[in-house]
Amino acid sequence: MTSNAETLRQTIRDRLPDPLPRRLGVAVSGGGDSIALLCLLADTARTERMELFAATVDHGLRPESATEAETVAAQAQGWNIPHETLKWDGWDGTGNLQDAARRARYHLLTEWAKRLGLDAIALGHTADDQAETVLMRLGRAAGVSGLSAMAPERREKGVTLLRPLLSTTREDLRDYLGAEGVEWIEDPSNHDQRFDRIKARAALSGLDQIGITAHTLSRVAENMAQARAALAQYAQDSARRVARVEGGDLCLDRAAFEALPEEIRRRILAAAVLWIAGGEYTPRHSAMEQALKAISMGKTGTIGGCIVVPNGKNTWICRELKAVAQQTASTGTMWDGRWIVTGPITKGAEIRALGEDGITQLEDWRVTGKPRAALLSSPAVWTGQTLLAAPLAGWPNQWRAEMPPDTPDFHATILSH
């Protein structure tokens, strides 16, 4: 093994968990970065008794993609690594193709990992990818979290995603492949100027004269990640003081919340919206500003499928009725992605939002202490137009509404946003 190979292998090993995962997956597109990662990890797997598995996502967007996946499979076989091609055929031709392909890629990979019982998946993102991400986010006036770019490690649908190449450049990897005599596939989209990432790549190539390189921007991302972690910890500690969870909703002590720095208020609000309404991305900056203003002024506002409702000295953050008004579910199954309602076996019973029709059938909803708007979006049991139970609105009638056991604690989620 060449000295360059040994240096790269040690760099990767230093960025992998210790102890190593017992069974590790590798996402391999066939490009130089992922092929180099697979080759280097194959060495590590042999010396440290780790089982390695490879997968290629075939998006089916180019005629040659199937052949490229077959090429990767042959290379993996040459290293005695089991390989599987994961095919995507879910794009309907609408929306953002790159975003849809990215979501599909992670979905296919995580499902593959869970099916094989893999502890984690290694991804081939490099220092250049990190630098390009930082540049693109600078163009969107991103804050600390955005400039943190890609995390070296994160959880996705119960699977750990690892990026052990974030301090390694494409050039180093290609030099390694050349020395080892290993071939890779050049994706033609890497030269397509229609894509923002390719534009960022071209821009980065001309900034080295003023000290802006892939390495320096990757360091910026690492510095921002440290700052983000500190802010997240402060936000979590603050949330424990100013916010309490009641029946899946969040109640803020408005005065205490307003006394916090704006960045901390924004982080608590963003975490609340994602915890209550779900989703992968925090609401847009303008929506956040409007909601924070509504909280400050003691007014009602909406954001990301949630509603903020003043109630005395408090402000509640709850699910918005409009977001769940058309949702139905059978009893005992998931409703709105977060509630399971169980009770007596009742023919024709289904779960729907309480809504205006339901709350008018309740006499004692005020004893809950919650604002009316918070109860309207709560799960209720119906048969036709007849309300059988409203477990979160003061009338359980032998029914229970509970979150799944694996639902994360709200305050804990702040550290992940």
C-alpha positions in Angstrom: 0.0 0.0 0.0 1.4 3.4 -1.0 2.0 6.1 1.7 -0.9 8.2 0.2 -3.2 5.2 0.6 -2.1 4.6 4.2 -2.6 8.3 5.0 -6.1 8.2 3.5 -7.0 5.0 5.2 -5.9 6.4 8.6 -7.8 9.6 7.9 -11.0 7.6 7.2 -10.4 5.4 10.2 -10.1 8.5 12.5 -13.4 9.7 11.3 -15.3 6.5 11.8 -16.8 5.5 15.1 -14.7 3.7 17.6 -15.4 0.8 17.9 -16.2 0.3 14.2 -19.7 -0.7 13.2 -20.0 -4.5 13.0 -21.7 -4.3 9.7 -21.2 -1.2 7.5 -22.9 -0.2 4.3 -21.3 2.0 1.6 -23.2 4.1 -0.9 -21.4 3.8 -4.2 -22.4 5.8 -7.3 -19.4 4.7 -9.3 -17.7 8.2 -9.3 -14.2 8.7 -8.0 -15.1 9.7 -4.5 -17.4 6.7 -3.7 -15.2 4.2 -5.5 -12.2 5.4 -3.5 -14.2 5.2 -0.3 -15.2 1.6 -1.1 -11.7 0.6 -1.9 -10.2 2.2 1.2 -12.9 0.7 3.4 -12.3 -2.7 1.9 -8.8 -2.5 3.3 -10.1 -1.5 6.7 -12.7 -4.3 6.7 -10.1 -6.9 6.0 -7.8 -5.8 8.8 -10.4 -5.0 11.4 -13.0 -7.8 10.7 -15.8 -5.6 9.7 -18.5 -6.8 7.3 -18.9 -4.4 4.3 -21.9 -4.1 2.0 -22.3 -1.8 -1.0 -25.3 -0.3 -2.7 -25.8 1.8 -5.8 -28.9 3.9 -6.3 -30.0 3.8 -10.0 -32.3 6.9 -10.4 -33.0 5.8 -14.0 -32.6 9.4 -15.2 -29.8 8.6 -17.8 -29.7 5.7 -20.3 -26.3 4.6 -19.1 -27.2 4.5 -15.4 -28.0 0.8 -15.3 -24.7 -0.1 -17.0 -22.9 2.1 -14.5 -24.5 0.2 -11.6 -23.4 -3.1 -13.2 -19.9 -1.8 -13.4 -19.9 -0.9 -9.7 -21.3 -4.3 -8.9 -18.4 -6.0 -10.7 -15.9 -3.9 -8.9 -17.5 -4.7 -5.5 -17.5 -8.4 -6.4 -13.8 -8.1 -7.2 -13.2 -7.0 -3.6 -15.6 -9.7 -2.3 -18.1 -7.1 -1.2 -21.8 -7.9 -1.6 -23.5 -5.3 -3.8 -27.1 -4.4 -4.5 -28.6 -1.9 -7.0 -31.5 0.1 -5.6 -33.8 1.4 -8.4 -35.9 4.5 -8.2 -38.9 5.0 -10.4 -40.9 7.3 -8.2 -40.5 10.7 -10.0 -43.7 11.9 -11.6 -42.0 14.7 -13.6 -43.1 17.5 -11.3 -41.3 19.6 -8.6 -37.5 19.9 -8.0 -35.9 16.8 -9.6 -32.6 17.1 -7.6 -34.4 17.4 -4.3 -36.7 14.5 -5.2 -33.7 12.3 -6.3 -31.9 13.2 -3.0 -34.9 12.2 -0.9 -35.3 9.0 -2.8 -31.7 8.1 -2.5 -31.7 8.4 1.3 -35.0 6.6 1.5 -33.7 3.7 -0.6 -30.4 3.5 1.2 -31.9 3.6 4.7 -34.5 0.9 3.9 -31.7 -1.2 2.4 -29.6 -0.8 5.5 -32.5 -1.7 7.8 -33.3 -4.8 5.7 -29.7 -6.0 6.0 -29.3 -5.1 9.6 -26.5 -2.6 8.9 -25.4 -0.4 11.7 -24.5 2.6 9.5 -23.9 3.7 5.9 -20.7 5.5 4.8 -21.2 8.3 2.2 -18.5 9.6 -0.2 -19.0 13.4 0.4 -15.6 15.1 0.3 -14.0 18.4 1.4 -14.9 19.8 -2.0 -18.6 18.9 -1.6 -18.5 20.5 1.8 -16.9 23.7 0.4 -19.4 23.9 -2.4 -22.3 23.5 0.0 -20.9 26.4 2.1 -20.6 28.6 -1.0 -24.2 27.9 -2.1 -25.5 28.6 1.4 -23.6 31.8 1.6 -25.5 32.8 -1.5 -28.7 32.2 0.4 -27.5 34.3 3.4 -27.5 31.2 5.6 -26.9 31.5 9.3 -24.8 29.4 11.7 -26.8 26.2 11.0 -26.7 26.5 7.3 -23.0 27.3 7.1 -22.4 24.2 9.2 -23.1 22.4 6.0 -23.0 18.6 6.0 -22.5 16.8 9.4 -19.8 14.1 9.7 -22.5 11.9 11.3 -26.2 12.1 11.6 -29.3 9.8 12.0 -31.7 9.3 9.1 -34.8 7.1 9.8 -33.0 5.1 12.4 -29.7 4.6 10.4 -26.5 6.4 11.1 -25.0 8.2 8.0 -21.2 8.6 8.1 -19.1 11.0 6.0 -15.5 10.0 6.7 -14.1 11.9 3.7 -15.1 15.5 4.7 -11.5 16.5 5.2 -10.2 14.8 2.0 -10.2 16.4 -1.4 -11.3 14.9 -4.7 -7.8 15.4 -6.0 -6.3 13.3 -3.3 -8.8 10.5 -3.9 -8.2 10.5 -7.6 -4.4 10.4 -7.1 -4.9 7.4 -4.9 -7.1 5.6 -7.4 -4.6 6.3 -10.2 -1.8 4.9 -8.1 -3.8 1.8 -7.3 -4.9 1.3 -10.9 -8.6 1.6 -10.0 -11.1 3.0 -12.5 -14.1 5.2 -11.9 -17.0 6.7 -13.8 -17.2 10.3 -14.7 -20.8 11.6 -14.3 -21.6 14.0 -17.2 -23.8 16.1 -14.9 -20.6 17.1 -13.1 -20.0 19.6 -15.9 -23.6 20.7 -16.3 -23.7 24.5 -15.6 -27.5 24.4 -15.0 -26.9 23.1 -11.5 -25.9 25.4 -8.7 -23.4 23.0 -7.3 -21.5 23.0 -10.6 -21.5 26.8 -10.6 -20.2 26.8 -7.1 -17.5 24.3 -8.1 -16.4 26.6 -10.9 -16.4 29.6 -8.6 -14.3 27.8 -6.0 -11.6 27.0 -8.5 -10.8 30.7 -8.9 -10.7 31.7 -5.2 -7.6 29.9 -4.1 -5.5 33.1 -4.7 -7.1 34.7 -1.7 -6.9 31.7 0.5 -10.4 30.3 -0.1 -10.0 26.6 -0.8 -11.9 23.4 -0.2 -9.9 22.9 3.0 -10.5 26.4 4.3 -14.2 26.3 3.6 -14.4 22.9 5.2 -12.8 24.3 8.3 -15.4 27.1 8.3 -18.1 24.4 8.3 -16.5 22.7 11.2 -16.2 25.9 13.1 -19.9 26.7 12.4 -20.8 23.2 13.5 -19.2 23.8 16.9 -21.0 27.1 17.2 -24.3 25.4 16.2 -23.8 22.8 18.9 -23.3 25.4 21.5 -26.4 27.4 20.4 -28.4 24.2 20.3 -27.4 23.4 23.9 -28.3 26.9 25.1 -31.6 26.6 23.2 -32.4 23.3 24.9 -31.5 24.6 28.3 -33.7 27.6 27.7 -36.6 25.6 26.4 -36.7 23.5 29.5 -37.2 26.7 31.5 -39.7 28.5 29.3 -41.7 25.7 27.5 -43.7 22.8 28.7 -45.3 20.0 26.7 -49.0 19.2 27.3 -50.8 16.7 25.2 -48.6 17.0 22.2 -48.7 20.8 22.2 -46.2 23.3 23.5 -47.0 26.0 26.1 -44.6 29.0 26.3 -44.2 31.4 29.2 -44.4 34.4 26.9 -42.4 36.8 29.1 -39.6 34.3 29.7 -39.5 33.4 26.0 -39.3 37.0 25.0 -36.4 37.6 27.4 -34.3 35.1 25.4 -31.9 36.2 22.5 -33.7 36.2 19.1 -31.6 33.3 17.8 -32.5 31.1 20.7 -36.2 32.0 20.3 -36.0 31.1 16.6 -34.4 27.7 17.4 -37.1 26.8 20.0 -39.9 27.8 17.6 -38.3 25.9 14.7 -37.9 22.8 16.8 -41.5 23.1 18.0 -42.9 23.3 14.5 -41.0 20.3 13.3 -41.9 18.3 16.4 -45.6 19.1 16.2 -46.1 19.2 12.4 -43.3 17.0 11.2 -41.2 17.6 8.1 -37.5 17.8 7.3 -36.9 21.5 6.9 -37.4 24.4 9.2 -39.9 27.0 7.9 -38.7 29.9 5.8 -37.1 32.9 7.4 -40.0 35.2 6.6 -42.5 32.8 8.2 -40.4 32.5 11.3 -40.2 36.2 11.6 -44.0 36.6 11.3 -44.6 33.9 13.9 -42.1 35.3 16.3 -43.7 38.7 15.9 -47.1 37.2 16.7 -45.8 35.6 19.8 -44.2 38.9 20.9 -47.4 40.8 20.4 -49.6 38.2 22.0 -51.4 37.6 18.8 -52.5 34.5 16.8 -50.4 33.4 13.9 -49.7 30.3 11.7 -46.5 28.7 10.6 -45.6 25.4 9.0 -48.9 23.6 9.7 -49.0 25.0 13.3 -50.8 27.8 15.0 -49.5 30.0 17.8 -52.3 31.0 20.2 -52.1 33.5 23.0 -53.7 32.4 26.2 -53.3 34.7 29.2 -49.6 35.0 30.0 -48.8 32.1 27.8 -48.6 31.3 24.1 -49.5 27.8 22.8 -47.9 26.2 19.7 -50.3 23.7 18.4 -51.3 21.8 15.2 -53.3 24.0 12.8 -56.9 22.6 12.2 -56.6 23.4 8.4 -53.6 21.0 8.2 -55.5 18.0 9.6 -59.1 18.7 8.7 -59.2 16.1 5.9 -57.1 13.5 7.6 -58.8 10.2 8.7 -57.4 7.0 10.1 -58.7 3.7 11.5 -58.7 3.2 15.2 -55.4 1.8 16.4 -53.5 3.2 13.5 -51.4 6.4 13.1 -53.3 9.7 12.6 -51.4 12.8 11.5 -48.2 11.0 11.8 -48.1 11.2 15.6 -51.2 9.9 17.3 -52.6 6.4 17.9 -56.1 6.3 19.3 -57.4 3.1 20.9 -60.5 2.1 22.8 -63.5 -0.1 22.8 -64.2 -2.1 19.6 -66.7 0.0 17.8 -68.0 -0.7 14.3 -67.5 2.2 11.9 -65.4 4.2 14.2 -62.7 6.4 12.7 -60.2 9.1 13.8 -60.7 12.6 12.6 -59.9 16.1 14.0 -62.2 17.3 16.6 -63.0 20.5 14.7 -65.9 22.9 15.2 -68.5 20.2 14.8 -66.9 18.2 17.6 -66.1 20.9 20.1 -69.7 22.1 20.0 -70.7 18.6 21.3 -68.4 19.0 24.4 -69.5 20.8 27.5 -66.3 20.7 29.6 -63.5 21.3 27.1 -62.4 24.4 29.1 -61.3 22.2 32.0 -58.3 21.2 29.9 -56.8 24.7 30.3 -56.0 24.7 26.7 -57.1 27.4 24.2 -60.0 26.4 22.0 -57.8 26.5 18.8 -55.5 23.9 20.3 -58.3 21.4 20.9 -59.9 21.8 17.4 -57.0 20.0 15.8 -56.8 17.2 18.4 -57.7 13.6 17.4 -61.3 12.5 18.1 -63.3 9.4 17.5 -66.2 9.6 15.2 -68.9 7.4 13.7 -70.3 9.4 10.9 -71.2 12.8 12.3 -71.5 11.5 15.9 -68.6 12.2 18.3 -67.7 9.2 20.4 -64.7 10.5 22.2 -62.2 13.4 22.4 -59.4 12.0 24.6 -57.3 15.2 24.6 -60.2 17.6 24.9 -61.5 16.4 28.3 -63.9 13.6 27.1 -62.0 10.3 26.8 -65.0 8.1 27.1 -62.8 5.0 27.5 -60.5 6.0 24.6 -56.9 7.0 24.7 -54.7 9.1 22.4 -51.0 8.4 22.7 -47.9 9.1 20.7 -45.8 6.1 19.6 -43.3 4.9 22.2 -40.4 6.0 19.9 -41.5 9.6 19.7 -38.6 11.8 20.8 -38.9 14.1 23.7 -39.4 17.7 22.4 -36.6 19.2 24.4 -34.2 16.5 23.1 -35.0 17.3 19.5 -33.6 20.8 19.8 -30.1 19.4 19.7 -30.8 17.8 16.3 -31.9 21.0 14.5 
